[in-house]
Amino acid sequence: MRAARPLSVVLLVALVLSAAACGSAHNARAWAASVCGTLSPWRTEIGSLTTRAQQQINVNTTPNQAKENLSRLFSGAQDASERARAGVADAGVPDVDNGQKIADGFTGALAGLRDAYGKAATGIDGLATAPAKVFYEQVEKVVDQLNSDYEASSLDTSKLDSPELKQAFDEVPECR
């Protein structure tokens, strides 16, 4: 009878592992709630970082202070975007048609945004602050490139191929 015990443990482990593998897909509502729950704090943090940077820049800062503020903004946004990307990846795959493609679209867009902010932070960090006029001209170029990269990375949620997900995003409280 002792031989049956290890076999039952192996069968139990196999059952648990197969159930866990099936559990990586989530219904549309659960997935949308998880994604929105991850993206809401990200949007808030990006907004807060942007507001703080704008306030600090608008109070006649020196080029060195502006550089520091922008660097902090872009690095903070990069970190926040990575946390959001990881959170969306942790949400798994929605159990809908093209679920993997949709999940990859969300994580890919957030990775692109993360990279855009990282590129902007690196660009700002590499700028000389004197002469001031040249510094601000270069800042404008970095910000223009960020805007371009940001737009290229954005996910067009109107093109979701899933009526279930569209409905879920409209209905779950986390997405409001």
VOBA-1610 file (N, C-alpha, C; in pm, whole numbers, padded with zeros to 5 digits, always signed):
BEGIN
Met+00081-00119+00000Met+00000+00000+00000Met+00085+00126+00000Arg+00204+00117+00050Arg+00291+00233+00052Arg+00323+00280-00089Ala+00332+00193-00186Ala+00364+00230-00323Ala+00254+00316-00383Ala+00131+00298-00340Ala+00020+00376-00394Ala+00027+00521-00346Arg+00081+00541-00232Arg+00086+00677-00177Arg+00168+00772-00265Pro+00292+00736-00305Pro+00366+00827-00393Pro+00294+00847-00526Leu+00227+00747-00579Leu+00154+00760-00703Leu+00040+00860-00686Ser-00030+00855-00572Ser-00139+00949-00551Ser-00086+01092-00537Val+00031+01108-00478Val+00091+01240-00468Val+00127+01292-00606Val+00184+01207-00690Val+00219+01246-00827Val+00093+01285-00904Leu-00014+01208-00890Leu-00138+01240-00959Leu-00197+01372-00908Leu-00189+01393-00778Leu-00239+01518-00722Leu-00160+01637-00775Val-00027+01626-00778Val+00057+01733-00831Val+00025+01758-00978Ala+00009+01653-01056Ala-00024+01668-01198Ala-00159+01737-01215Leu-00255+01702-01131Leu-00387+01765-01139Leu-00378+01913-01105Val-00304+01947-01001Val-00289+02087-00960Val-00218+02167-01070Leu-00113+02110-01127Leu-00041+02180-01233Leu-00127+02200-01357Ser-00205+02101-01393Ser-00290+02117-01511Ser-00401+02218-01483Ala-00452+02223-01363Ala-00554+02323-01328Ala-00493+02462-01329Ala-00370+02475-01283Ala-00303+02605-01284Ala-00279+02651-01427Ala-00244+02560-01515Ala-00221+02597-01654Ala-00350+02646-01718Cys-00461+02582-01686Cys-00589+02626-01740Cys-00633+02758-01678Gly-00583+02786-01560Gly-00625+02905-01490Gly-00554+03032-01536Ser-00465+03021-01636Ser-00393+03141-01679Ser-00479+03230-01767Ala-00592+03180-01817Ala-00684+03263-01894Ala-00796+03307-01801His-00839+03432-01818His-00941+03489-01731His-01058+03535-01815Asn-01178+03525-01757Asn-01293+03574-01833Asn-01276+03723-01858Ala-01350+03774-01954Ala-01333+03912-02000Ala-01348+04013-01886Arg-01447+03995-01801Arg-01471+04090-01693Arg-01355+04089-01592Ala-01309+03971-01555Ala-01200+03961-01459Ala-01072+04022-01516Trp-01046+03995-01643Trp-00926+04048-01707Trp-00934+04200-01717Ala-01046+04252-01761Ala-01063+04398-01773Ala-01048+04464-01637Ala-01106+04405-01534Ala-01096+04462-01399Ala-00951+04465-01353Ser-00878+04357-01380Ser-00737+04351-01342Ser-00655+04455-01417Val-00678+04466-01548Val-00603+04561-01630Val-00635+04704-01585Cys-00761+04735-01569Cys-00797+04871-01527Cys-00747+04901-01387Gly-00750+04801-01300Gly-00697+04819-01165Gly-00548+04849-01166Thr-00477+04799-01266Thr-00335+04826-01282Thr-00311+04961-01347Leu-00393+04995-01447Leu-00370+05117-01523Leu-00416+05244-01451Ser-00513+05232-01363Ser-00562+05350-01293Ser-00453+05419-01210Pro-00379+05346-01126Pro-00272+05412-01051Pro-00160+05464-01143Trp-00137+05395-01254Trp-00036+05439-01350Trp-00074+05576-01408Arg-00199+05588-01451Arg-00245+05716-01507Arg-00235+05827-01402Thr-00272+05795-01279Thr-00264+05893-01170Thr-00120+05936-01147Glu-00029+05841-01144Glu+00111+05873-01120Glu+00171+05954-01234Ile+00139+05919-01358Ile+00188+05994-01473Ile+00135+06138-01465Gly+00008+06153-01434Gly-00051+06286-01420Gly+00015+06367-01310Ser+00040+06303-01198Ser+00103+06371-01085Ser+00245+06413-01118Leu+00321+06325-01180Leu+00458+06358-01219Leu+00460+06476-01317Thr+00369+06472-01413Thr+00362+06578-01513Thr+00325+06711-01448Thr+00226+06709-01361Thr+00183+06832-01293Thr+00297+06891-01210Arg+00365+06805-01134Arg+00476+06853-01052Arg+00587+06913-01136Ala+00620+06845-01246Ala+00727+06896-01333Ala+00687+07030-01394Gln+00562+07042-01437Gln+00516+07168-01495Gln+00519+07280-01392Gln+00476+07251-01270Gln+00477+07352-01164Gln+00619+07398-01135Gln+00711+07305-01130Gln+00849+07339-01099Gln+00914+07416-01213Ile+00882+07382-01335Ile+00941+07451-01450Ile+00884+07592-01463Asn+00758+07609-01425Asn+00693+07739-01440Asn+00737+07842-01335Val+00822+07805-01243Val+00864+07900-01139Val+01008+07948-01164Asn+01036+07979-01289Asn+01167+08034-01328Asn+01284+07950-01276Thr+01285+07826-01312Thr+01396+07741-01272Thr+01516+07766-01362Thr+01630+07731-01310Thr+01753+07738-01390Thr+01755+07618-01483Pro+01837+07620-01587Pro+01848+07502-01673Pro+01886+07376-01594Asn+01974+07391-01494Asn+02010+07273-01414Asn+01890+07217-01339Gln+01808+07307-01281Gln+01688+07261-01210Gln+01588+07200-01308Ala+01571+07262-01423Ala+01479+07208-01523Ala+01524+07070-01567Lys+01655+07055-01588Lys+01709+06925-01629Lys+01679+06819-01523Glu+01704+06855-01398Glu+01678+06762-01287Glu+01530+06725-01279Asn+01443+06825-01291Asn+01298+06800-01284Asn+01250+06712-01398Leu+01296+06741-01518Leu+01254+06662-01634Leu+01310+06520-01627Ser+01431+06509-01582Ser+01491+06377-01567Ser+01412+06293-01466Arg+01375+06356-01354Arg+01296+06287-01253Arg+01159+06249-01308Leu+01098+06339-01383Leu+00968+06312-01444Leu+00976+06191-01537Phe+01070+06196-01630Phe+01078+06089-01730Phe+01121+05957-01669Ser+01212+05959-01574Ser+01253+05835-01507Ser+01138+05778-01424Gly+01065+05867-01355Gly+00949+05821-01277Gly+00842+05762-01367Ala+00818+05825-01481Ala+00719+05774-01575Ala+00764+05641-01635Gln+00893+05628-01658Gln+00946+05501-01709Gln+00922+05390-01606Asp+00953+05417-01480Asp+00933+05317-01374Asp+00786+05283-01357Ala+00701+05385-01359Ala+00557+05362-01345Ala+00504+05280-01462Ser+00553+05307-01580Ser+00508+05233-01699Ser+00552+05087-01693Glu+00670+05063-01639Glu+00715+04925-01624Glu+00630+04851-01521Arg+00597+04918-01411Arg+00510+04854-01312Arg+00373+04823-01374Ala+00322+04915-01454Ala+00193+04892-01520Ala+00204+04777-01619Arg+00312+04772-01696Arg+00331+04663-01792Arg+00336+04528-01720Ala+00411+04524-01610Ala+00421+04400-01534Ala+00285+04361-01475Gly+00209+04459-01428Gly+00076+04430-01373Gly-00019+04376-01479Val-00013+04434-01598Val-00099+04385-01706Val-00053+04245-01748Ala+00077+04222-01753Ala+00126+04088-01785Ala+00079+03988-01681Asp+00078+04029-01554Asp+00031+03942-01447Asp-00118+03911-01458Ala-00192+03996-01528Ala-00336+03972-01547Ala-00359+03849-01633Gly-00258+03805-01703Gly-00271+03686-01786Gly-00332+03718-01921Val-00404+03621-01971Val-00463+03631-02105Val-00615+03623-02090Pro-00687+03715-02152Pro-00833+03706-02144Pro-00883+03586-02224Asp-00982+03521-02171Asp-01039+03402-02236Asp-01142+03447-02339Val-01092+03510-02446Val-01174+03558-02556Val-01100+03527-02686Asp-01169+03541-02798Asp-01102+03524-02926Asp-00986+03622-02934Asn-00872+03574-02982Asn-00750+03655-02995Asn-00701+03710-02862Gly-00731+03639-02754Gly-00692+03685-02620Gly-00544+03710-02607Gln-00462+03620-02660Gln-00317+03638-02649Gln-00272+03762-02725Lys-00329+03782-02843Lys-00295+03899-02924Lys-00334+04028-02850Ile-00449+04027-02788Ile-00497+04144-02715Ile-00407+04171-02594Ala-00377+04067-02517Ala-00289+04083-02400Ala-00151+04133-02444Asp-00100+04076-02552Asp+00030+04120-02604Asp+00025+04266-02649Gly-00088+04308-02705Gly-00103+04447-02747Gly-00094+04542-02629Phe-00159+04507-02520Phe-00155+04591-02401Phe-00014+04597-02342Thr+00048+04481-02324Thr+00181+04480-02264Thr+00283+04544-02359Gly+00265+04522-02489Gly+00356+04583-02587Gly+00345+04734-02587Ala+00223+04785-02578Ala+00202+04930-02574Ala+00268+04990-02450Leu+00250+04925-02336Leu+00311+04976-02212Leu+00463+04966-02217Ala+00515+04861-02279Ala+00661+04851-02295Ala+00711+04963-02385Gly+00636+04995-02490Gly+00674+05105-02577Gly+00672+05239-02505Leu+00571+05259-02421Leu+00564+05383-02342Leu+00679+05390-02243Arg+00707+05278-02180Arg+00821+05271-02086Arg+00949+05309-02158Asp+00968+05253-02276Asp+01089+05279-02352Asp+01095+05424-02400Ala+00980+05481-02436Ala+00976+05621-02480Ala+01018+05713-02365Tyr+00965+05687-02246Tyr+01004+05767-02130Tyr+01152+05747-02097Gly+01200+05624-02108Gly+01342+05597-02082Gly+01432+05669-02180Lys+01393+05669-02306Lys+01470+05740-02409Lys+01470+05889-02381Ala+01356+05943-02338Ala+01350+06086-02304Ala+01438+06117-02183Ala+01435+06032-02083Ala+01519+06053-01965Ala+01666+06053-02004Thr+01705+05959-02086Thr+01844+05952-02133Thr+01879+06075-02215Gly+01784+06118-02299Gly+01808+06238-02380Gly+01828+06361-02294Ile+01744+06377-02193Ile+01757+06492-02103Ile+01887+06484-02025Asp+01919+06365-01975Asp+02042+06348-01895Asp+02166+06383-01977Gly+02160+06365-02108Gly+02275+06391-02193Gly+02290+06535-02238Leu+02198+06622-02199Leu+02203+06761-02244Leu+02294+06846-02156Ala+02370+06933-02221Ala+02445+07036-02149Ala+02348+07149-02116Thr+02362+07208-01999Thr+02268+07312-01957Thr+02312+07453-01997Ala+02428+07464-02058Ala+02473+07595-02104Ala+02516+07583-02250Pro+02486+07677-02327Pro+02406+07795-02298Pro+02259+07758-02282Ala+02189+07835-02202Ala+02050+07805-02165Ala+01960+07795-02288Lys+01977+07886-02383Lys+01892+07886-02502Lys+01905+07754-02578Val+02025+07707-02594Val+02049+07580-02663Val+01989+07465-02583Phe+02006+07470-02451Phe+01949+07365-02365Phe+01798+07354-02388Tyr+01727+07466-02381Tyr+01581+07461-02397Tyr+01539+07421-02538Glu+01618+07455-02639Glu+01591+07408-02775Glu+01604+07257-02782Gln+01706+07204-02716Gln+01727+07059-02715Gln+01619+06988-02633Val+01576+07049-02525Val+01466+06992-02446Val+01343+06979-02535Glu+01316+07081-02612Glu+01200+07078-02700Glu+01210+06962-02799Lys+01329+06936-02851Lys+01349+06823-02943Lys+01325+06689-02872Val+01376+06679-02749Val+01356+06554-02672Val+01207+06533-02648Val+01136+06637-02609Val+00993+06626-02582Val+00915+06594-02710Asp+00954+06655-02820Asp+00889+06622-02948Asp+00908+06475-02983Gln+01029+06425-02962Gln+01057+06284-02989Gln+00976+06195-02894Leu+00967+06236-02767Leu+00886+06160-02672Leu+00741+06154-02719Asn+00687+06267-02759Asn+00548+06269-02807Asn+00529+06178-02927Ser+00626+06178-03016Ser+00620+06092-03134Ser+00626+05944-03093Asp+00721+05911-03007Asp+00736+05773-02960Asp+00613+05729-02880Tyr+00560+05820-02800Tyr+00442+05791-02718Tyr+00324+05758-02808Glu+00304+05841-02909Glu+00192+05819-03001Glu+00208+05687-03076Ala+00328+05656-03116Ala+00353+05531-03188Ala+00329+05408-03100Ser+00345+05425-02970Ser+00329+05313-02876Ser+00187+05294-02827Ser+00104+05393-02847Ser-00031+05389-02791Ser-00112+05275-02849Leu-00191+05214-02763Leu-00280+05106-02803Leu-00415+05165-02836Asp-00463+05136-02954Asp-00595+05182-02995Asp-00698+05080-02946Thr-00758+05108-02831Thr-00852+05013-02773Thr-00981+05003-02854Ser-01004+05097-02944Ser-01124+05087-03028Ser-01113+04971-03127Lys-00991+04919-03142Lys-00971+04809-03236Lys-00966+04673-03166Leu-01012+04669-03041Leu-01020+04539-02974Leu-01112+04450-03054Asp-01066+04330-03081Asp-01144+04238-03162Asp-01247+04162-03081Ser-01267+04200-02958Ser-01351+04122-02869Ser-01469+04202-02816Pro-01589+04165-02860Pro-01708+04231-02805Pro-01718+04210-02654Glu-01675+04092-02606Glu-01680+04064-02462Glu-01591+04161-02384Leu-01472+04187-02437Leu-01382+04279-02368Leu-01431+04423-02378Lys-01482+04461-02492Lys-01536+04597-02506Lys-01645+04619-02402Gln-01733+04521-02390Gln-01842+04532-02292Gln-01786+04534-02150Ala-01689+04448-02123Ala-01630+04439-01990Ala-01564+04573-01951Phe-01489+04632-02044Phe-01423+04759-02015Phe-01525+04870-01990Asp-01640+04859-02055Asp-01746+04959-02033Asp-01818+04939-01900Glu-01822+04817-01851Glu-01907+04785-01738Glu-01838+04769-01602Val-01715+04718-01600Val-01655+04691-01469Val-01619+04821-01397Pro-01645+04826-01268Pro-01622+04950-01191Pro-01476+04998-01197Glu-01381+04907-01205Glu-01239+04945-01208Glu-01203+05027-01330Cys-01286+05019-01435Cys-01257+05090-01560Cys-01330+05223-01572Arg-01402+05260-01471Arg-01476+05386-01477Arg-01398+05500-01416
//
